[in-house]
Structures are given as structure tokens and as C-alpha cells.
Amino acid sequence: MPVTPYRLRLAENGDIQEIAVMSRCLIEVGLRGWTWHPTRVARALRARETCVLVADIRGRTAGFAITEFGDTRAHLSLFAVKPAHQRHGIGVAMIDWLIESALTAGIDHFTVEMRANNFAARSFYETLGFRHQQYINGYYQNIEPAIRMRRDLQQHAASREPGKTV
Ligand SMILES: CC(C)(COP(=O)(O)OP(=O)(O)OC[C@H]1O[C@@H](n2cnc3c(N)ncnc32)[C@H](O)[C@@H]1OP(=O)(O)O)[C@@H](O)C(=O)NCCC(=O)NCCS
């Protein structure tokens, strides 16, 4: 099936509601309450240290990633692609974009947590070079465990230097 053209851009106010709904339906599904409600997403859009990236298809939010940039660590807080657009490479394109930004900012590693039973996400991150770092009991609402994964960026940075073939 042909891949619908998409573009990556920073999120705007018009994306807030859709990001929050995608979070509820694709990430927080089955958990009590709704933690990434529109007000919290709006706060992330305004935060200086947070990047909210969107994959845009004809003006609609097809995917998004909320990433916090620290001094040495970038942390992917929330990330999803709508089911109709999954397995078209949009997720990889967003992570590549974020990793390039992290390298430019001098970040040396990326982390992400996911529900321990989210095998699709684990497989996705593994294909991108993330490795299992920690199993965290009760991470979600003191009930559900999480897996923390990490990707070191030094090797990636070295491979971008002219003449290096890491
Ligand atoms: C995880 C997620 C963001 C991946 O987005 P995506 O755009 O579908 O990913 P891509 O198309 O770039 O996939 C790249 C590769 O990752 C792996 N992958 C992606 N989804 C997978 C799945 N469901 N099962 C196994 N491997 C998968 C595959 O190797 C895939 O390459 P292929 O399609 O050529 O086999 C998407 O499945 C999603 O939104 N899931 C629901 C929300 C979620 O779990 N978010 C992450 C929480 S941290």
C-alpha cells in the first residue's frame, strides 16, 4: 500500500486536543484517569525544555512525540502514531528527527519507558538500537510495571564524523 505523504513539524495549539485523545486511546488505554489531558499537553507545548513533534498528514495529526531535553539526557515522554498510519516508517522518521536534534544539542543518551506488556513498542525501539535498561514495578499508578529502554548516542555521533565507519 502506498505511504501517504507526511511532514514533520513542531506542534501547534490546533494539535493539542488530538494529541491528548491519542494519548488516552493509544497509550493510557486501560489505566485509571487521563493524565495527558489537553491542559497538560498545552503545558508541554509551552515548556522551553520540551519538544512536541508532530507527523502531519494533510493538516491532521497522524503521530506525535513529546520529548524532554536535559543537559545530557533526552527523555521521550509520550509517543504514538495513529493505527491507520502505523508500519509506514513514521515512527522511525520521528525518532531519527529527535536523535539528530539531540546530537545537535550535545545530548549523550535517550531514554523511554513503556508498559512492560507493550511488546510492539519494545520491538520498535529495539530496531532503533534502544536496549533494555530497567524493569520498574508499579511504575504506572502503582499497578503496572514499566520497562525503561536506553539508547546511547555517542556511537551514532562518531559514525557521522567524516572518515568514521563505526
Ligand atoms: C510504537 C509505534 C509508535 C511505532 O510507530 P510506527 O510508525 O508504526 O513505526 P514504524 O513504521 O516506523 O516501524 C519501524 C519498525 O519498528 C518495528 N515495529 C513497529 N511496530 C511494530 C509492531 N506492532 N510489532 C513489531 N514490530 C514493530 C518493525 O521492525 C518496523 O519495521 P517494519 O514495519 O519494516 O517491520 C506505534 O506502534 C504506536 O503508536 N503504538 C501505540 C502507542 C505506543 O505504544 N507508543 C509507545 C509507547 S512508549
Ligand as a Chemical Component Dictionary entry (heavy atoms), coordinates in Angstrom:
data_LIG
# 
_chem_comp.id                   LIG 
_chem_comp.type                 NON-POLYMER 
_chem_comp.pdbx_formal_charge   0 
_chem_comp.three_letter_code    LIG 
# 
loop_
_chem_comp_atom.comp_id 
_chem_comp_atom.atom_id 
_chem_comp_atom.alt_atom_id 
_chem_comp_atom.type_symbol 
_chem_comp_atom.charge 
_chem_comp_atom.model_Cartn_x 
_chem_comp_atom.model_Cartn_y 
_chem_comp_atom.model_Cartn_z 
_chem_comp_atom.pdbx_ordinal 
LIG C1  C1  C 0 5.255  2.160  18.614 1  
LIG C2  C2  C 0 4.722  2.987  17.445 2  
LIG C3  C3  C 0 4.878  4.475  17.778 3  
LIG C4  C4  C 0 5.521  2.660  16.163 4  
LIG O1  O1  O 0 5.159  3.580  15.135 5  
LIG P1  P1  P 0 5.182  3.168  13.588 6  
LIG O2  O2  O 0 5.095  4.429  12.781 7  
LIG O3  O3  O 0 4.154  2.141  13.321 8  
LIG O4  O4  O 0 6.630  2.524  13.437 9  
LIG P2  P2  P 0 7.453  2.255  12.081 10 
LIG O5  O5  O 0 6.523  2.063  10.934 11 
LIG O6  O6  O 0 8.450  3.370  11.939 12 
LIG O7  O7  O 0 8.152  0.869  12.441 13 
LIG C5  C5  C 0 9.534  0.646  12.299 14 
LIG C6  C6  C 0 9.869  -0.757 12.695 15 
LIG O8  O8  O 0 9.595  -0.977 14.095 16 
LIG C7  C7  C 0 9.121  -2.334 14.292 17 
LIG N1  N1  N 0 7.711  -2.307 14.683 18 
LIG C8  C8  C 0 6.832  -1.270 14.604 19 
LIG N2  N2  N 0 5.613  -1.632 15.059 20 
LIG C9  C9  C 0 5.719  -2.940 15.416 21 
LIG C10 C10 C 0 4.781  -3.891 15.941 22 
LIG N3  N3  N 0 3.492  -3.570 16.159 23 
LIG N4  N4  N 0 5.227  -5.145 16.193 24 
LIG C11 C11 C 0 6.504  -5.488 15.966 25 
LIG N5  N5  N 0 7.449  -4.630 15.454 26 
LIG C12 C12 C 0 7.052  -3.377 15.187 27 
LIG C13 C13 C 0 9.231  -3.019 12.914 28 
LIG O9  O9  O 0 10.540 -3.551 12.820 29 
LIG C14 C14 C 0 9.073  -1.831 11.966 30 
LIG O10 O10 O 0 9.621  -2.053 10.679 31 
LIG P3  P3  P 0 8.726  -2.829 9.560  32 
LIG O11 O11 O 0 7.386  -2.191 9.532  33 
LIG O12 O12 O 0 9.518  -2.594 8.301  34 
LIG O13 O13 O 0 8.684  -4.266 10.001 35 
LIG C15 C15 C 0 3.224  2.648  17.150 36 
LIG O14 O14 O 0 3.084  1.246  17.059 37 
LIG C16 C16 C 0 2.247  3.169  18.197 38 
LIG O15 O15 O 0 1.824  4.323  18.150 39 
LIG N6  N6  N 0 1.858  2.311  19.155 40 
LIG C17 C17 C 0 0.829  2.695  20.146 41 
LIG C18 C18 C 0 1.362  3.708  21.154 42 
LIG C19 C19 C 0 2.650  3.244  21.795 43 
LIG O16 O16 O 0 2.805  2.078  22.169 44 
LIG N7  N7  N 0 3.586  4.194  21.963 45 
LIG C20 C20 C 0 4.886  3.923  22.531 46 
LIG C21 C21 C 0 4.830  3.996  23.993 47 
LIG S1  S1  S 0 6.408  4.434  24.626 48 
# 
loop_
_chem_comp_bond.comp_id 
_chem_comp_bond.atom_id_1 
_chem_comp_bond.atom_id_2 
_chem_comp_bond.value_order 
_chem_comp_bond.pdbx_ordinal 
LIG C1  C2  SING 1  
LIG C2  C3  SING 2  
LIG C2  C4  SING 3  
LIG C2  C15 SING 4  
LIG C4  O1  SING 5  
LIG O1  P1  SING 6  
LIG P1  O2  DOUB 7  
LIG P1  O3  SING 8  
LIG P1  O4  SING 9  
LIG O4  P2  SING 10 
LIG P2  O5  DOUB 11 
LIG P2  O6  SING 12 
LIG P2  O7  SING 13 
LIG O7  C5  SING 14 
LIG C5  C6  SING 15 
LIG C6  O8  SING 16 
LIG C6  C14 SING 17 
LIG O8  C7  SING 18 
LIG C7  N1  SING 19 
LIG C7  C13 SING 20 
LIG N1  C8  SING 21 
LIG N1  C12 SING 22 
LIG C8  N2  DOUB 23 
LIG N2  C9  SING 24 
LIG C9  C10 SING 25 
LIG C9  C12 DOUB 26 
LIG C10 N3  SING 27 
LIG C10 N4  DOUB 28 
LIG N4  C11 SING 29 
LIG C11 N5  DOUB 30 
LIG N5  C12 SING 31 
LIG C13 O9  SING 32 
LIG C13 C14 SING 33 
LIG C14 O10 SING 34 
LIG O10 P3  SING 35 
LIG P3  O11 DOUB 36 
LIG P3  O12 SING 37 
LIG P3  O13 SING 38 
LIG C15 O14 SING 39 
LIG C15 C16 SING 40 
LIG C16 O15 DOUB 41 
LIG C16 N6  SING 42 
LIG N6  C17 SING 43 
LIG C17 C18 SING 44 
LIG C18 C19 SING 45 
LIG C19 O16 DOUB 46 
LIG C19 N7  SING 47 
LIG N7  C20 SING 48 
LIG C20 C21 SING 49 
LIG C21 S1  SING 50 
# 
